[in-house]
Amino acid sequence: MTTPLFGRVLTAMVTPFAPDGTVDFDVAIQIAEHLVAGGSDGLVLAGSTGEGSSLTDTEKLELFACIAGAVQVPVLAGSTSADTARSVALTSQVAATGATGVLATTPAYSRPSQAGIAAHLAAVAECTELPVMLYDIPSRTGRKIAASTAIDLVRAHSNIIALKDASGDLASAAHLKAVLGDALDLYSGDDALLLPFMAIGAVGIVSVASHWAGREFATIVDCVERGDWATARCVNERLATSCAFESSEAYPNPMPSKAALRALGINAGQCRLPHPPSDATLDANADQVVATLRAARG
Protein backbone atom coordinates (compact mmCIF):
# COMPACT_ATOMS: atom_id res chain seq x y z
CA MET A 1 0.00 0.00 0.00
CA THR A 2 1.57 3.27 -1.14
CA THR A 3 1.31 6.13 1.34
CA PRO A 4 0.20 9.43 -0.24
CA LEU A 5 2.75 12.26 -0.08
CA PHE A 6 0.72 14.20 2.47
CA GLY A 7 -0.34 11.14 4.48
CA ARG A 8 -3.76 9.61 5.06
CA VAL A 9 -4.98 11.17 8.33
CA LEU A 10 -4.21 14.87 8.42
CA THR A 11 -5.37 17.19 11.18
CA ALA A 12 -6.42 20.74 10.39
CA MET A 13 -4.59 22.01 13.46
CA VAL A 14 -5.86 24.80 15.69
CA THR A 15 -3.64 27.80 16.32
CA PRO A 16 -3.12 28.31 20.07
CA PHE A 17 -3.12 31.81 21.51
CA ALA A 18 -1.58 33.05 24.74
CA PRO A 19 -3.65 35.13 27.19
CA ASP A 20 -2.34 38.31 25.56
CA GLY A 21 -3.66 37.16 22.17
CA THR A 22 -0.31 36.33 20.56
CA VAL A 23 0.39 32.98 18.92
CA ASP A 24 1.73 30.56 21.53
CA PHE A 25 4.39 28.69 19.58
CA ASP A 26 5.39 26.48 22.52
CA VAL A 27 1.83 25.19 22.84
CA ALA A 28 1.63 24.85 19.06
CA ILE A 29 4.54 22.41 19.22
CA GLN A 30 2.83 20.58 22.09
CA ILE A 31 -0.36 20.24 20.04
CA ALA A 32 1.52 19.08 16.96
CA GLU A 33 3.35 16.41 18.92
CA HIS A 34 0.08 15.31 20.54
CA LEU A 35 -1.56 14.97 17.13
CA VAL A 36 1.27 12.95 15.63
CA ALA A 37 1.32 10.65 18.66
CA GLY A 38 -2.47 10.28 18.35
CA GLY A 39 -2.55 9.03 14.78
CA SER A 40 -2.10 12.02 12.48
CA ASP A 41 0.48 11.49 9.76
CA GLY A 42 0.14 15.03 8.39
CA LEU A 43 -0.77 18.49 9.68
CA VAL A 44 -2.50 21.42 8.01
CA LEU A 45 -1.69 24.85 9.45
CA ALA A 46 -3.53 28.18 9.24
CA GLY A 47 -6.58 26.77 7.50
CA SER A 48 -10.11 27.59 8.65
CA THR A 49 -9.67 25.50 11.81
CA GLY A 50 -6.33 27.23 12.37
CA GLU A 51 -8.03 30.65 12.18
CA GLY A 52 -5.91 31.53 9.18
CA SER A 53 -8.08 34.53 8.33
CA SER A 54 -7.19 36.03 11.74
CA LEU A 55 -3.42 35.51 11.43
CA THR A 56 -0.95 37.96 9.96
CA ASP A 57 1.37 36.81 7.21
CA THR A 58 4.31 37.05 9.60
CA GLU A 59 2.52 34.86 12.16
CA LYS A 60 1.75 32.31 9.47
CA LEU A 61 5.34 32.05 8.27
CA GLU A 62 6.60 31.74 11.84
CA LEU A 63 4.01 29.05 12.56
CA PHE A 64 4.90 27.08 9.42
CA ALA A 65 8.60 27.14 10.30
CA CYS A 66 7.96 26.31 13.96
CA ILE A 67 5.88 23.20 13.29
CA ALA A 68 7.85 22.01 10.25
CA GLY A 69 10.92 22.00 12.47
CA ALA A 70 9.20 20.22 15.34
CA VAL A 71 7.61 17.15 13.71
CA GLN A 72 8.62 14.53 11.18
CA VAL A 73 5.31 14.39 9.29
CA PRO A 74 4.19 16.44 6.27
CA VAL A 75 3.15 20.00 7.09
CA LEU A 76 0.83 21.88 4.74
CA ALA A 77 0.82 25.67 4.86
CA GLY A 78 -2.47 27.54 4.56
CA SER A 79 -0.92 30.48 2.75
CA THR A 80 -3.80 31.76 0.63
CA SER A 81 -6.57 34.29 1.08
CA ALA A 82 -9.18 35.99 -1.10
CA ASP A 83 -6.46 38.37 -2.33
CA THR A 84 -4.61 36.66 -5.19
CA ALA A 85 -1.58 38.97 -5.10
CA ARG A 86 -1.21 38.54 -1.35
CA SER A 87 -1.66 34.77 -1.70
CA VAL A 88 1.11 34.60 -4.28
CA ALA A 89 3.43 36.80 -2.23
CA LEU A 90 3.00 34.66 0.87
CA THR A 91 2.99 31.29 -0.88
CA SER A 92 6.26 32.11 -2.62
CA GLN A 93 7.87 32.27 0.84
CA VAL A 94 6.52 28.97 2.17
CA ALA A 95 9.28 26.72 0.83
CA ALA A 96 11.85 28.55 2.96
CA THR A 97 9.95 27.58 6.13
CA GLY A 98 10.46 23.86 5.57
CA ALA A 99 6.78 23.10 5.00
CA THR A 100 6.00 20.12 2.78
CA GLY A 101 3.25 21.68 0.72
CA VAL A 102 0.61 24.36 0.31
CA LEU A 103 -3.12 24.38 1.06
CA ALA A 104 -4.79 26.57 -1.58
CA THR A 105 -8.33 27.59 -0.68
CA THR A 106 -11.03 28.93 -2.97
CA PRO A 107 -11.13 32.72 -2.55
CA ALA A 108 -13.83 33.70 -0.07
CA TYR A 109 -16.40 36.49 -0.10
CA SER A 110 -15.65 37.78 -3.61
CA ARG A 111 -17.54 34.84 -5.16
CA PRO A 112 -15.55 34.70 -8.43
CA SER A 113 -16.60 32.76 -11.50
CA GLN A 114 -15.04 29.38 -12.26
CA ALA A 115 -12.62 31.19 -14.57
CA GLY A 116 -11.62 33.45 -11.69
CA ILE A 117 -11.24 30.52 -9.29
CA ALA A 118 -9.07 28.72 -11.82
CA ALA A 119 -6.87 31.77 -12.42
CA HIS A 120 -6.47 32.37 -8.67
CA LEU A 121 -5.47 28.77 -7.91
CA ALA A 122 -3.23 28.59 -10.97
CA ALA A 123 -1.37 31.72 -9.81
CA VAL A 124 -0.77 30.08 -6.44
CA ALA A 125 0.49 26.84 -8.01
CA GLU A 126 2.78 28.69 -10.39
CA CYS A 127 4.53 30.72 -7.68
CA THR A 128 5.92 27.69 -5.84
CA GLU A 129 7.58 24.38 -6.61
CA LEU A 130 5.93 22.82 -3.55
CA PRO A 131 3.08 20.35 -4.05
CA VAL A 132 -0.37 21.89 -3.65
CA MET A 133 -3.59 20.64 -2.09
CA LEU A 134 -6.70 22.45 -3.31
CA TYR A 135 -9.32 23.14 -0.64
CA ASP A 136 -12.97 23.26 -1.67
CA ILE A 137 -15.23 24.48 1.13
CA PRO A 138 -18.22 26.37 -0.33
CA SER A 139 -19.92 26.73 3.07
CA ARG A 140 -17.17 29.22 3.97
CA THR A 141 -16.17 30.63 0.59
CA GLY A 142 -19.52 30.87 -1.17
CA ARG A 143 -18.20 29.11 -4.27
CA LYS A 144 -17.54 25.47 -5.16
CA ILE A 145 -14.61 24.38 -7.30
CA ALA A 146 -16.40 22.70 -10.19
CA ALA A 147 -15.12 19.25 -11.10
CA SER A 148 -14.22 20.52 -14.58
CA THR A 149 -12.19 23.36 -13.04
CA ALA A 150 -10.29 20.99 -10.76
CA ILE A 151 -9.62 18.59 -13.64
CA ASP A 152 -8.20 21.39 -15.80
CA LEU A 153 -6.02 22.67 -12.94
CA VAL A 154 -4.56 19.24 -12.18
CA ARG A 155 -3.82 18.58 -15.84
CA ALA A 156 -2.17 21.98 -16.30
CA HIS A 157 -0.12 22.09 -13.10
CA SER A 158 1.94 19.07 -12.13
CA ASN A 159 2.34 20.28 -8.54
CA ILE A 160 -1.42 20.28 -7.86
CA ILE A 161 -1.65 16.76 -6.50
CA ALA A 162 -4.49 16.70 -3.96
CA LEU A 163 -7.93 18.03 -3.11
CA LYS A 164 -9.54 18.45 0.27
CA ASP A 165 -13.24 18.26 -0.55
CA ALA A 166 -15.52 19.77 2.08
CA SER A 167 -18.36 20.42 -0.35
CA GLY A 168 -20.36 17.32 0.56
CA ASP A 169 -20.92 16.72 -3.16
CA LEU A 170 -20.08 13.05 -3.49
CA ALA A 171 -21.26 12.80 -7.08
CA SER A 172 -18.90 15.56 -8.18
CA ALA A 173 -16.01 14.08 -6.17
CA ALA A 174 -16.63 10.64 -7.68
CA HIS A 175 -16.58 12.08 -11.19
CA LEU A 176 -13.39 13.98 -10.43
CA LYS A 177 -11.66 10.87 -9.12
CA ALA A 178 -12.91 8.73 -12.00
CA VAL A 179 -11.43 11.14 -14.54
CA LEU A 180 -8.12 11.87 -12.80
CA GLY A 181 -7.45 8.56 -11.08
CA ASP A 182 -4.07 8.43 -9.37
CA ALA A 183 -3.17 11.91 -10.64
CA LEU A 184 -5.14 13.33 -7.71
CA ASP A 185 -5.17 12.35 -4.05
CA LEU A 186 -8.72 13.00 -2.86
CA TYR A 187 -9.33 13.73 0.82
CA SER A 188 -12.60 14.01 2.67
CA GLY A 189 -12.82 17.43 4.25
CA ASP A 190 -15.81 16.43 6.35
CA ASP A 191 -15.31 14.01 9.25
CA ALA A 192 -18.80 12.58 8.95
CA LEU A 193 -18.27 11.69 5.27
CA LEU A 194 -14.98 9.82 5.54
CA LEU A 195 -16.47 6.40 4.76
CA PRO A 196 -18.44 7.40 1.65
CA PHE A 197 -15.49 9.42 0.37
CA MET A 198 -13.18 6.44 0.74
CA ALA A 199 -15.75 4.34 -1.09
CA ILE A 200 -15.30 6.57 -4.16
CA GLY A 201 -11.51 6.54 -3.99
CA ALA A 202 -10.39 9.04 -1.37
CA VAL A 203 -7.00 8.27 0.18
CA GLY A 204 -7.86 9.71 3.58
CA ILE A 205 -9.12 12.72 5.47
CA VAL A 206 -8.23 16.21 6.62
CA SER A 207 -9.95 16.12 9.97
CA VAL A 208 -11.02 18.39 12.81
CA ALA A 209 -12.15 15.82 15.39
CA SER A 210 -8.77 14.09 15.07
CA HIS A 211 -7.61 16.61 17.68
CA TRP A 212 -9.09 14.14 20.17
CA ALA A 213 -10.08 11.14 18.00
CA GLY A 214 -7.09 10.64 15.74
CA ARG A 215 -6.80 7.00 16.71
CA GLU A 216 -10.31 6.30 15.42
CA PHE A 217 -9.79 8.04 12.08
CA ALA A 218 -6.52 6.17 11.55
CA THR A 219 -8.30 2.89 12.30
CA ILE A 220 -11.09 3.61 9.84
CA VAL A 221 -8.66 4.45 7.04
CA ASP A 222 -6.54 1.38 7.77
CA CYS A 223 -9.59 -0.89 7.89
CA VAL A 224 -10.90 0.39 4.56
CA GLU A 225 -7.50 -0.08 2.94
CA ARG A 226 -7.55 -3.70 4.18
CA GLY A 227 -11.13 -4.21 3.02
CA ASP A 228 -12.52 -4.54 6.55
CA TRP A 229 -15.57 -2.36 6.08
CA ALA A 230 -17.46 -3.91 8.99
CA THR A 231 -14.90 -2.72 11.53
CA ALA A 232 -14.63 0.62 9.76
CA ARG A 233 -18.38 1.14 10.09
CA CYS A 234 -18.29 0.16 13.75
CA VAL A 235 -15.55 2.68 14.56
CA ASN A 236 -17.29 5.29 12.44
CA GLU A 237 -20.42 4.92 14.56
CA ARG A 238 -18.29 5.60 17.64
CA LEU A 239 -17.37 8.97 16.12
CA ALA A 240 -20.91 10.24 15.60
CA THR A 241 -20.94 12.32 18.80
CA SER A 242 -17.53 13.80 18.05
CA CYS A 243 -18.58 14.76 14.53
CA ALA A 244 -21.69 16.50 15.85
CA PHE A 245 -19.68 18.26 18.55
CA GLU A 246 -16.88 19.67 16.39
CA SER A 247 -18.98 22.55 15.04
CA SER A 248 -22.45 23.96 15.67
CA GLU A 249 -24.35 27.21 15.36
CA ALA A 250 -23.65 28.04 19.00
CA TYR A 251 -20.06 26.84 18.99
CA PRO A 252 -18.57 26.92 15.48
CA ASN A 253 -15.26 25.33 14.58
CA PRO A 254 -12.59 25.76 15.99
CA MET A 255 -14.08 26.59 19.40
CA PRO A 256 -14.96 22.94 20.21
CA SER A 257 -11.50 21.68 19.23
CA LYS A 258 -9.81 24.07 21.63
CA ALA A 259 -12.25 23.00 24.35
CA ALA A 260 -11.46 19.35 23.64
CA LEU A 261 -7.75 20.06 23.90
CA ARG A 262 -8.35 21.68 27.27
CA ALA A 263 -10.19 18.51 28.31
CA LEU A 264 -7.04 16.62 27.32
CA GLY A 265 -4.87 18.90 29.43
CA ILE A 266 -3.53 21.08 26.59
CA ASN A 267 -4.30 24.78 26.96
CA ALA A 268 -4.77 26.04 23.42
CA GLY A 269 -6.22 29.31 24.70
CA GLN A 270 -9.26 31.07 23.34
CA CYS A 271 -10.05 31.90 19.74
CA ARG A 272 -9.50 35.32 18.25
CA LEU A 273 -12.48 37.47 17.41
CA PRO A 274 -14.78 37.18 15.58
CA HIS A 275 -15.01 33.87 17.50
CA PRO A 276 -16.01 34.67 21.09
CA PRO A 277 -14.45 33.15 24.22
CA SER A 278 -15.54 29.71 25.32
CA ASP A 279 -17.99 29.20 28.18
CA ALA A 280 -18.73 26.62 30.86
CA THR A 281 -21.28 24.78 28.71
CA LEU A 282 -18.87 24.18 25.86
CA ASP A 283 -16.11 23.06 28.21
CA ALA A 284 -18.49 20.67 29.98
CA ASN A 285 -19.62 19.25 26.63
CA ALA A 286 -15.98 18.78 25.62
CA ASP A 287 -15.22 16.94 28.83
CA GLN A 288 -18.13 14.58 28.17
CA VAL A 289 -17.23 13.94 24.51
CA VAL A 290 -13.63 13.15 25.37
CA ALA A 291 -14.55 10.97 28.32
CA THR A 292 -17.15 9.03 26.33
CA LEU A 293 -14.70 8.33 23.54
CA ARG A 294 -12.06 7.17 25.99
CA ALA A 295 -14.57 4.82 27.61
CA ALA A 296 -15.57 3.39 24.24
CA ARG A 297 -11.97 2.47 23.55
CA GLY A 298 -12.04 0.14 26.54
C-alpha positions as CSV (number, residue, x, y, z in Angstrom):
1,M,0.0,0.0,0.0
2,T,1.6,3.3,-1.1
3,T,1.3,6.1,1.3
4,P,0.2,9.4,-0.2
5,L,2.8,12.3,-0.1
6,F,0.7,14.2,2.5
7,G,-0.3,11.1,4.5
8,R,-3.8,9.6,5.1
9,V,-5.0,11.2,8.3
10,L,-4.2,14.9,8.4
11,T,-5.4,17.2,11.2
12,A,-6.4,20.7,10.4
13,M,-4.6,22.0,13.5
14,V,-5.9,24.8,15.7
15,T,-3.6,27.8,16.3
16,P,-3.1,28.3,20.1
17,F,-3.1,31.8,21.5
18,A,-1.6,33.0,24.7
19,P,-3.7,35.1,27.2
20,D,-2.3,38.3,25.6
21,G,-3.7,37.2,22.2
22,T,-0.3,36.3,20.6
23,V,0.4,33.0,18.9
24,D,1.7,30.6,21.5
25,F,4.4,28.7,19.6
26,D,5.4,26.5,22.5
27,V,1.8,25.2,22.8
28,A,1.6,24.9,19.1
29,I,4.5,22.4,19.2
30,Q,2.8,20.6,22.1
31,I,-0.4,20.2,20.0
32,A,1.5,19.1,17.0
33,E,3.4,16.4,18.9
34,H,0.1,15.3,20.5
35,L,-1.6,15.0,17.1
36,V,1.3,12.9,15.6
37,A,1.3,10.7,18.7
38,G,-2.5,10.3,18.4
39,G,-2.5,9.0,14.8
40,S,-2.1,12.0,12.5
41,D,0.5,11.5,9.8
42,G,0.1,15.0,8.4
43,L,-0.8,18.5,9.7
44,V,-2.5,21.4,8.0
45,L,-1.7,24.9,9.4
46,A,-3.5,28.2,9.2
47,G,-6.6,26.8,7.5
48,S,-10.1,27.6,8.7
49,T,-9.7,25.5,11.8
50,G,-6.3,27.2,12.4
51,E,-8.0,30.7,12.2
52,G,-5.9,31.5,9.2
53,S,-8.1,34.5,8.3
54,S,-7.2,36.0,11.7
55,L,-3.4,35.5,11.4
56,T,-0.9,38.0,10.0
57,D,1.4,36.8,7.2
58,T,4.3,37.0,9.6
59,E,2.5,34.9,12.2
60,K,1.7,32.3,9.5
61,L,5.3,32.0,8.3
62,E,6.6,31.7,11.8
63,L,4.0,29.0,12.6
64,F,4.9,27.1,9.4
65,A,8.6,27.1,10.3
66,C,8.0,26.3,14.0
67,I,5.9,23.2,13.3
68,A,7.8,22.0,10.3
69,G,10.9,22.0,12.5
70,A,9.2,20.2,15.3
71,V,7.6,17.1,13.7
72,Q,8.6,14.5,11.2
73,V,5.3,14.4,9.3
74,P,4.2,16.4,6.3
75,V,3.2,20.0,7.1
76,L,0.8,21.9,4.7
77,A,0.8,25.7,4.9
78,G,-2.5,27.5,4.6
79,S,-0.9,30.5,2.7
80,T,-3.8,31.8,0.6
81,S,-6.6,34.3,1.1
82,A,-9.2,36.0,-1.1
83,D,-6.5,38.4,-2.3
84,T,-4.6,36.7,-5.2
85,A,-1.6,39.0,-5.1
86,R,-1.2,38.5,-1.3
87,S,-1.7,34.8,-1.7
88,V,1.1,34.6,-4.3
89,A,3.4,36.8,-2.2
90,L,3.0,34.7,0.9
91,T,3.0,31.3,-0.9
92,S,6.3,32.1,-2.6
93,Q,7.9,32.3,0.8
94,V,6.5,29.0,2.2
95,A,9.3,26.7,0.8
96,A,11.9,28.6,3.0
97,T,9.9,27.6,6.1
98,G,10.5,23.9,5.6
99,A,6.8,23.1,5.0
100,T,6.0,20.1,2.8
101,G,3.2,21.7,0.7
102,V,0.6,24.4,0.3
103,L,-3.1,24.4,1.1
104,A,-4.8,26.6,-1.6
105,T,-8.3,27.6,-0.7
106,T,-11.0,28.9,-3.0
107,P,-11.1,32.7,-2.5
108,A,-13.8,33.7,-0.1
109,Y,-16.4,36.5,-0.1
110,S,-15.6,37.8,-3.6
111,R,-17.5,34.8,-5.2
112,P,-15.6,34.7,-8.4
113,S,-16.6,32.8,-11.5
114,Q,-15.0,29.4,-12.3
115,A,-12.6,31.2,-14.6
116,G,-11.6,33.5,-11.7
117,I,-11.2,30.5,-9.3
118,A,-9.1,28.7,-11.8
119,A,-6.9,31.8,-12.4
120,H,-6.5,32.4,-8.7
121,L,-5.5,28.8,-7.9
122,A,-3.2,28.6,-11.0
123,A,-1.4,31.7,-9.8
124,V,-0.8,30.1,-6.4
125,A,0.5,26.8,-8.0
126,E,2.8,28.7,-10.4
127,C,4.5,30.7,-7.7
128,T,5.9,27.7,-5.8
129,E,7.6,24.4,-6.6
130,L,5.9,22.8,-3.6
131,P,3.1,20.4,-4.0
132,V,-0.4,21.9,-3.7
133,M,-3.6,20.6,-2.1
134,L,-6.7,22.5,-3.3
135,Y,-9.3,23.1,-0.6
136,D,-13.0,23.3,-1.7
137,I,-15.2,24.5,1.1
138,P,-18.2,26.4,-0.3
139,S,-19.9,26.7,3.1
140,R,-17.2,29.2,4.0
141,T,-16.2,30.6,0.6
142,G,-19.5,30.9,-1.2
143,R,-18.2,29.1,-4.3
144,K,-17.5,25.5,-5.2
145,I,-14.6,24.4,-7.3
146,A,-16.4,22.7,-10.2
147,A,-15.1,19.3,-11.1
148,S,-14.2,20.5,-14.6
149,T,-12.2,23.4,-13.0
150,A,-10.3,21.0,-10.8
151,I,-9.6,18.6,-13.6
152,D,-8.2,21.4,-15.8
153,L,-6.0,22.7,-12.9
154,V,-4.6,19.2,-12.2
155,R,-3.8,18.6,-15.8
156,A,-2.2,22.0,-16.3
157,H,-0.1,22.1,-13.1
158,S,1.9,19.1,-12.1
159,N,2.3,20.3,-8.5
160,I,-1.4,20.3,-7.9
161,I,-1.6,16.8,-6.5
162,A,-4.5,16.7,-4.0
163,L,-7.9,18.0,-3.1
164,K,-9.5,18.5,0.3
165,D,-13.2,18.3,-0.5
166,A,-15.5,19.8,2.1
167,S,-18.4,20.4,-0.3
168,G,-20.4,17.3,0.6
169,D,-20.9,16.7,-3.2
170,L,-20.1,13.0,-3.5
171,A,-21.3,12.8,-7.1
172,S,-18.9,15.6,-8.2
173,A,-16.0,14.1,-6.2
174,A,-16.6,10.6,-7.7
175,H,-16.6,12.1,-11.2
176,L,-13.4,14.0,-10.4
177,K,-11.7,10.9,-9.1
178,A,-12.9,8.7,-12.0
179,V,-11.4,11.1,-14.5
180,L,-8.1,11.9,-12.8
181,G,-7.4,8.6,-11.1
182,D,-4.1,8.4,-9.4
183,A,-3.2,11.9,-10.6
184,L,-5.1,13.3,-7.7
185,D,-5.2,12.3,-4.0
186,L,-8.7,13.0,-2.9
187,Y,-9.3,13.7,0.8
188,S,-12.6,14.0,2.7
189,G,-12.8,17.4,4.2
190,D,-15.8,16.4,6.4
191,D,-15.3,14.0,9.3
192,A,-18.8,12.6,9.0
193,L,-18.3,11.7,5.3
194,L,-15.0,9.8,5.5
195,L,-16.5,6.4,4.8
196,P,-18.4,7.4,1.6
197,F,-15.5,9.4,0.4
198,M,-13.2,6.4,0.7
199,A,-15.8,4.3,-1.1
200,I,-15.3,6.6,-4.2
201,G,-11.5,6.5,-4.0
202,A,-10.4,9.0,-1.4
203,V,-7.0,8.3,0.2
204,G,-7.9,9.7,3.6
205,I,-9.1,12.7,5.5
206,V,-8.2,16.2,6.6
207,S,-10.0,16.1,10.0
208,V,-11.0,18.4,12.8
209,A,-12.1,15.8,15.4
210,S,-8.8,14.1,15.1
211,H,-7.6,16.6,17.7
212,W,-9.1,14.1,20.2
213,A,-10.1,11.1,18.0
214,G,-7.1,10.6,15.7
215,R,-6.8,7.0,16.7
216,E,-10.3,6.3,15.4
217,F,-9.8,8.0,12.1
218,A,-6.5,6.2,11.6
219,T,-8.3,2.9,12.3
220,I,-11.1,3.6,9.8
221,V,-8.7,4.5,7.0
222,D,-6.5,1.4,7.8
223,C,-9.6,-0.9,7.9
224,V,-10.9,0.4,4.6
225,E,-7.5,-0.1,2.9
226,R,-7.5,-3.7,4.2
227,G,-11.1,-4.2,3.0
228,D,-12.5,-4.5,6.5
229,W,-15.6,-2.4,6.1
230,A,-17.5,-3.9,9.0
231,T,-14.9,-2.7,11.5
232,A,-14.6,0.6,9.8
233,R,-18.4,1.1,10.1
234,C,-18.3,0.2,13.8
235,V,-15.6,2.7,14.6
236,N,-17.3,5.3,12.4
237,E,-20.4,4.9,14.6
238,R,-18.3,5.6,17.6
239,L,-17.4,9.0,16.1
240,A,-20.9,10.2,15.6
241,T,-20.9,12.3,18.8
242,S,-17.5,13.8,18.0
243,C,-18.6,14.8,14.5
244,A,-21.7,16.5,15.9
245,F,-19.7,18.3,18.6
246,E,-16.9,19.7,16.4
247,S,-19.0,22.5,15.0
248,S,-22.5,24.0,15.7
249,E,-24.4,27.2,15.4
250,A,-23.7,28.0,19.0
251,Y,-20.1,26.8,19.0
252,P,-18.6,26.9,15.5
253,N,-15.3,25.3,14.6
254,P,-12.6,25.8,16.0
255,M,-14.1,26.6,19.4
256,P,-15.0,22.9,20.2
257,S,-11.5,21.7,19.2
258,K,-9.8,24.1,21.6
259,A,-12.2,23.0,24.3
260,A,-11.5,19.3,23.6
261,L,-7.7,20.1,23.9
262,R,-8.3,21.7,27.3
263,A,-10.2,18.5,28.3
264,L,-7.0,16.6,27.3
265,G,-4.9,18.9,29.4
266,I,-3.5,21.1,26.6
267,N,-4.3,24.8,27.0
268,A,-4.8,26.0,23.4
269,G,-6.2,29.3,24.7
270,Q,-9.3,31.1,23.3
271,C,-10.1,31.9,19.7
272,R,-9.5,35.3,18.3
273,L,-12.5,37.5,17.4
274,P,-14.8,37.2,15.6
275,H,-15.0,33.9,17.5
276,P,-16.0,34.7,21.1
277,P,-14.4,33.2,24.2
278,S,-15.5,29.7,25.3
279,D,-18.0,29.2,28.2
280,A,-18.7,26.6,30.9
281,T,-21.3,24.8,28.7
282,L,-18.9,24.2,25.9
283,D,-16.1,23.1,28.2
284,A,-18.5,20.7,30.0
285,N,-19.6,19.2,26.6
286,A,-16.0,18.8,25.6
287,D,-15.2,16.9,28.8
288,Q,-18.1,14.6,28.2
289,V,-17.2,13.9,24.5
290,V,-13.6,13.1,25.4
291,A,-14.6,11.0,28.3
292,T,-17.1,9.0,26.3
293,L,-14.7,8.3,23.5
294,R,-12.1,7.2,26.0
295,A,-14.6,4.8,27.6
296,A,-15.6,3.4,24.2
297,R,-12.0,2.5,23.6
298,G,-12.0,0.1,26.5
